Amino acid sequence: MKKLFLIISLISLSFALHAQENEADLKTLINQSFVYFPQFKELGQAVDVEQQRIALAKAAGLPSIQAGGSYRYINPVSEISIPAGNSMLEFQIMPKSNYSASLDLNYTLWDFGVVKAGVDRAKAGLQYAKENLEFNRNQMAFQVSSIYYQIAYLKEAIAIQDSVVNFLEVNKKDTEIKFRNGDALKYDVLSIQSSIDQEGNRKIDLQNDLNKQYALMEYATGARIKASSSNFVFPAQNKYDLNEALAEAQNNNPEFRLIKARIEQAEAELKVSQTNGKPSLVMSGGTGYKNGFTPDINKFRYNYSAGVTLNIPIYQGGRARKQVRLSQSQLLQSKFSEESLSNSYRKDIQQAMVDITSNTSSLVNSGRQVTEAKEAQKLAHSRYRNGIGTNLELTNASTNVQKAELTNLRYKYQLCVAQLTIAKLTGLKYW
């Protein structure tokens, strides 16, 4: 029974591990992060909030209708005395108990573009919220891609370590046979074992880094992936020169579009500021029932009213002019930030292009070094087995293969990251 329980537990654990670590392509993971990561829910809600602001701004130009009712007791009230023969007639000008029920309407006929400026400002806010969502998607895509290729790099590096350890294990077995036959020293066996332990520790460090990248991927996407070496190639190639790449970034990169949306916001805010202190023409009207009309002041009677009011602000302490100057300064600040961003992007694009050129050239040389190092390793192994070469010669040959393969891998990874950086800077949607 215990064995059966152990077998069932191992099978369950195997399925759990398989469910946690699945192969997934880069596009799937990036789009999954857009759905999974909580920040995108917040950004999506921000877009909805700005849409509600547009509806609210438009509502400022619609008529307003209010219904009301009131009761008011007044005492004393004014009275008029009129002589009537030998007596005096007393008349109240207003009742002591005043009742009123009314329906009132207000509508702005002319506001010098105040409502329109408010709607335009709300629309600019919506555009900014949308661009901010795209900007964060671009940032998240870059982060997920960086983790994805780092995982691929570490798995390749671990595979190289495994090949080195396997080679040393074979070498150790040959040396142990030589030692038993008196053709090698105990020192040789211990030296190889020390190299095996050293390479094993390097693999442990690489595996530790790989586990951290798995944790980061799970944090960003909710998925634990198993990247293969075939995925260690960025899907888009750089085909721009510096000026073309910068122009592409200015047109398509979400950060540039975000700044342009901020400039539009500042321009809309300036127009709103320029409408402060403008006159307004308001139509008002009302109808309802109330008492207080002669000759029977206590009787409820139907009444109505209509009119037009012109409001002309004369002095407000200079607030309107100060607000306009503030809005103009904020607009100028946003325009300067666009220039600063262009300068920064030029530098980043140029550096990424230098990395692409450098790593592409280095890959050619490192590829030859790998081939040459492997040939030298085969010769050293053959010489050692035939009793011509030494253990030190064989160990050095193995170390050279490891260094050449890791160097070649590093150039591939750096080239991939540089291409990924260009895609991020130019705003390429590779997902």
Helices and strands as residue ranges (DSSP letters): H 2-20, E 21-22, H 26-36, H 38-59, E 64-73, E 79-84, E 87-92, E 97-110, H 114-180, H 186-221, E 224-225, G 229-231, H 242-252, H 254-274, E 280-290, E 301-311, H 319-385, H 391-426
